[in-house]
Amino acid sequence: MSIPIIGFDEGEARLDWLRLTEALAAGHRLPEAEIGDTFLRRGGDTLLSRAAWIDGLGALVKTATIHPGNTEAGLPTINGAVSLFDDRTGVLKAMVDFHLVTKWKTAGDSLLGALRLARKDARNVLIVGAGTVARSLFEAFGAGFPDARFTVWNRTRAKAEALAADCPGMAVAGELEAAVRAADIVVSATMATEPVIRGDWLQPGQHLNLIGAYRADMREVDDAALQRGRVFVDSFDTTIGHIGEIAIPLKSGAIAREDLLADFYQPEAMTRQREDEITVFKNGGGAHLDLMTAQHILDQWSDG
């Protein structure tokens, strides 16, 4: 029996952002995932493997290679592969394009958080950062909030203008504080190691959705932002103690563990209580989300 190998274009042609959020929600109704990460380093290069197993869904290994020096040779700095296995037999079910899984997992994760925590009448979406992820966020949040108006801010304005040129209707913000104050939803996807968004800029009723920080030394918002909002994460296992956005203020005492109110495994608790409250969602990622996304990609590919 041949094993499906699903490429980026053929896989993406069958995907829909809202159906993906439904698949992610369904995956969190199954038994909680077992997950594990391994890191190998050689100088500035990294080999990262992430594994997840969910009873009733399957198992996955997602391996990434990060070689910063590849840019000099005109090669991608990040490469990888995704292997999807049968839950009962362990037989390889599919190989799915690494970048396809990463794109849809990352933006779909944040969209699900926003659908649960943002106001239903949210219309003004600010994207902070103009990298590859920002393009995915424009697509995802455009599907989840079809009446939304988008603005982008980036430290280098030229990059923001280039993104806006590719995203119909997107405006470019000149000053970050003013753009944050005017937004209903702020989605941040930067590589910042020091906060770029300040809590005293936030307005009642806003939703703050954080994606960029993925290392222990990275933060996109200050302590005040977390203190002013009701804070949620996609997974306690992949954020607490792992990501600076959460780990640093926990260690300093700026926030306490009980201030992290719920993750996706407590959907009944991950809700907005009042229209005027500020909600904060931290996207930490994790191989279990890759597994849910890869299985959904395979399901849609098979149905097609």
N, C-alpha and C positions, 0 to 999 in steps of 0.2 A: 504494500500500500504506500502510495506516495504521500509525503508530508507537505501540506500547504506551506508555501512561502509567500507571504503577503507583503507586497511592496507598498511604498508610500502612496503613490497616486491611485492605485487600484483600491487600496484600503480606504483612503480618505473619501473616495467618490461615493461610498455607501454610508457615510457617517452623518449624524445629526447631533448637535450639541445638547438639545433637551433630552433626546433618547439616551445619550451617554449619562446625563445626570440621574436619570431613572435607573440605569444599570448600576451606577455607583451607590445609589440609595439601597437598591436590592442587595448588593454585595455586603452591605453593612448590616443586613438582617440575618445573614448567615453567621455561624460561629466565628468568634474573633480570630483574626489572622495570626499565624505564627510568622515572624519576620526575622531576618538576619542579614547583616552587612559585613563585607570584608573589604579592606583597603590594602593594596600593595603599592609601594612607591619606589621609584628609581630616579633619584635626582628630582627634577621638576615634573616628571611624568607620573601618572597615577593609573592604576587598574582597579576599578571599583566594581564589585559584584553585589547585587542585591537579590535576595531570595524571599519568596512568600509562599505560604501554603494555607489555603482556606478549604476546610471540609465542605464538600458539596459543590465546590467550584473548580478547583484545580491547584496547580503549583506553577511557579514561574521563577526563572532566573534571568535577570537583566544585567548585562555586563557592559560597562562603559570604559573606554580608554580616553584619557585626557592628556594630550601631548601639545603643550603650548608652542613648542618650537616648530610645529607643522606649518604655521602661517608663513614662515620664511620659504618653505617649499611649495606654497600654494595649495596645501592640503588642509582638510578640516581638522580642527583641534580636538573635536569630540567625535568619537566613533563608538559603535557598540552593536550589540545583538540581543534579541529577546527570544527566549525559548519558553514555550508554553506546554505544560505536561498534564496528562489526564490525572484526575484526582484519585481514582480507584486503582489504576494499573501502573501509573508512572510512565506510560508510553508518551513519547513526544507527539503532541497534537499539531503544533504549528510553529513556524518561525515568522515573527512579525517585525516589520521594519522598526528599528530602534527609535528613529526620530519621529515616526508616526505615533508610537505609544507615548513618547515623552511629551509631544505637543498636546495631544488630546487629554492625557492624564493631568497635566499641569493646569491648563486653562479650565478643564471640566471640573476639577477639584474646587477651584476658586468660585466658579459659577454656581456650583451647588451650595457653597457657603453663602453666597450673596442671595440666592433665591430664598434661603431660609431666614436670613438675618436683615436684609435691606428692606426699606419701606416698599410697599407694593406700587406706590406712585413715584418711585425714584426715576428721574429722567436725565439728570446731568451726571455723566460718568467721566471722571478724570483718571487718566492712565499716567502714572509717574514712571518714566523710563521709556526708551524708544528702541529697545533691542528686539530680538526675535520673539521673545515671549509676548511683547506688547502687541504684535500683530495677531497672535492667537487670542489674546484677551479681547481685542476689538471684535473678532469673529464671534467668540463665545458669548460675551456680554451683549452683543448686538442681537443674538438669537434669544437670549434670556430676557432682555429688556428691549423689545423691538421699537419702542418709541424714544429710546435714549438718544441724547446728543453727546458726542464724544469730544474731549479735549485731551491733548497730550502735553506733558512737560518733560524736558530732558535738560541735563546740565549743558550739553552741546546743542544749541538751538537748531543747527543744520540737520542733525539727526532726527529731531522732532519734525522738522519740516519735510524731510524725506519720507518719514512714516505717514504723515498726514496726506502727502501726495498720493500714497497708495491706498488710503482708507477714505472712501467717499464721505464727505460731510464732516470730517474731523478737523477741529480747530487746534491751533498751537497757542499754548499759554506762555506769556512773557515772564510772569512772576509767580513763583510757586505758592507763596502764602495766599495770595488772592484767589488762585485757582482752587486751592484746597477749601477755602471758606465758601466758595460758590458751588461746590459739588455736592450731590446727593450720595454718590458712591465714589470713594477714592481707592483705586487699585494700584498698588505699588510693586514694581518689578525691577529693582535696581541691584547693583552690586555693592551697595553702600556698606561700609564697616562702621560708620558713624551716622546717627539719625539725620535724615533729611526732612522728616515731617514732624512738626511740633504739636504737642497736645493742646496748647492754647490757641491753635488755629482751628480746632475742630468745632463744629456747630451742632446743636441739638438735632437729632434725627438722622445723622449721617451714618453710613456704613463704611468702615475702613477694612480693606482686604489686602493682606500682606503676603507677598510671594517671594521676594528676592533673597532674603537672608536664609542661607542654608548651612552656614558654618557656625561654629561656636563663637567666632569673633565678629559676626555680622549682625547689624541692626539697621532698620529703616525708620523706626519711630523712637521717640524718647519715652522716658518713664511716664510722663504726664499723659501721653496718649493712651497708654494701657490703664492708668489709674482712672481716667475719665470715662472709659468705655466698659461695657460688659464683654469679657474676653472669651473667645471660643477657639478651638484648634481642630484641625482635621483628624489628628491622632495624638493622644497623649504620649504614646510610645515613641513617636518620631520627632517630637518637639521638646518635651521636658528633658533637660539635661543634654540636649544635642544641638540646639539652635540658639544663637545668641539673643535673638529677639525675645525669647522666653527665659532662657537660662540665666542671662546676665541680670535682669531685674529680679528674678527669684533669688539669686545668690546675694544681691545687695539688700534685699528686703523691701524693694520698691513695690513689689506685689507678692502675694502669698499663693501657695498651691491652690487654696480654695477659691482664688479669684479666677482660675481657669474653670469655666462653668460646665463645659461639655465638649465632647468630640462627636464624630459622626456615628459612633456606636450608641449615643443617647439622643436620637432624633427628637424625642418629645421635649427635651430640655434645650435644644438648639433652636430657639425661636425668639422673635422680637416681642417684648412684653408691652412696650409703650412706643408711640409714634415719635416722641421727643428724645428717646434714649440714643446713645452712641453705641454701636456694636462694632466689635473688632474680631476679625477672623484671621488666624495664622495658618497658611498653607505650608505644611511641612513635608508633604509628599510621602513617599514610602513605597516599598515593593508591593504591598497589598493593593495599593491603588493602581500600580502598573498591571497587576494581575487582573483586577476587575476590568480595566480598560482593554487589555489585550484580549481577554475572553469575549468582551463585547465586540471588538473589531472582528474576531473570528466568526462570531455569530452572525453579524451583519454581512460579512463576506460570503458565508455559506448560504444565507438566505437569498443573496443576490444572484 
